[in-house]
């Protein structure tokens, strides 16, 4: 006997976004694998390279991730010597993340891999469509929800 259905719920924005995110995320992860990085790790190193040292909280906000998940994502990067995570001199409760020379080297090695997959996606999806997609996704971040508020 089939389980009872709750009935049709209609199109779900969350499911559509997660499906596309898993699909595209796996594509970028596969492309970056020869450099020993996953997409999220590449993004973290790129942000640190662009902004210099950052608090874990600031880095999490930049990438739209909760602080606890960011701290978990930093552990393997720190183990590999790609970042350092140290207490802040100004506020001992805060932790400062800095990209290391090895992290910068790994990021530079991954950059052509990222550029290639980025170009392949835009060729397949369309350059203008990709720009509109990024703009729409940025707009999602301005909808007023505060998912990580305590």
PyMOL commands that set and color helices and strands:
alter all, ss='L'
color gray80, all
select helices_A, chain A and resi 13-35+39-51+56-63+67-79+101-125+127-140
alter helices_A, ss='H'
color red, helices_A
select strands_A, chain A and resi 54-55+83-87+95-99
alter strands_A, ss='S'
color yellow, strands_A
deselect
rebuild
show_as cartoon
